[in-house]
Amino acid sequence: MDLFKQIDAFVSVANRGSLSAAARLEGVTPAVIGRRIDALEERLGVKLLLRTTRRVSLTFEGAAFLEDCQRILRELQDAEAAVSFGSIRPSGHLRISAPAGFGRRHVAPLLTQFLDSNPEVTARLDLSDRLVDLIEENVDCAVRIGELRDSSLISIRLGEMRRVIVGSPAYLDKFGVPSASTSLAQHNCLSLGQQRGWTLRTEQGIETTKVSGALECNDGAVLHEWALAGKGLAWRSWWEVGEDVRSGRLVTVLDDFAAPPVGIYAVVPQRRHLPLRVRLFVDMLKSEWRRPGVWEPG
């Protein structure tokens, strides 16, 4: 029991970013949570958290340990549910939020599959690129892409993917293939807005490279269509252009300058007493999106 409390405290602190937030959820003092973390670190012989008076952050060992701990706690919850509910199937209403383009293409099909397998569940899928307030809007789970802001919400990493620069074969035949990030100045770059820039790897590290071109649009799907039509280069997520690259309709360029992949997350309001329908849907997303090669070029 002591080990379980220590692991539970570690996961809670790591997800919430502070001992006080984890203590409030548990109904104990921050000192109690701190003693549990100390005991766990002593047991393992490694430092899991770096604690200052202002913030808490994970060490390298702590980040690696966190994912395993989260998996163990979820499996324990599923085991408890199986014992408590026996053969009862998931039921009730499931409300999911996702970014518009990604959700349309990759969440909606899986949600219908999930309902086919769980006929006692109903669902609503809200597609929006704004940051949804899960608590205020009564959302069970939000799919989010990219680094998450500090939050008291619980995040579960579902996978990761890259953004790539693409152009049509016709465009590249006519205007040439850029050989370095500085070469983008000689190309028509299709962007959401010149002030946004494209995040690329440079000799100085990961930087935002300003681009310019004759066409801009605040809708990424339009930029994708323009790239297919040979109007210029576009910086798009692999989930959007992967099929076109595999088929030869688009070609990736400057792959050596691509930024590191970003995470795909399921975000839920809480971990305790998470409804079975929510846990099973998140597990389905994880199973589908962690398969090798799903979000990676090649």
Summary of the structure (lengths in Angstrom):
residues: 298
radius of gyration: 22.2
end to end distance: 46.2
largest distance: 67.7
contacts: 869
relative contact order: 0.14
helix: 44%
strand: 23%
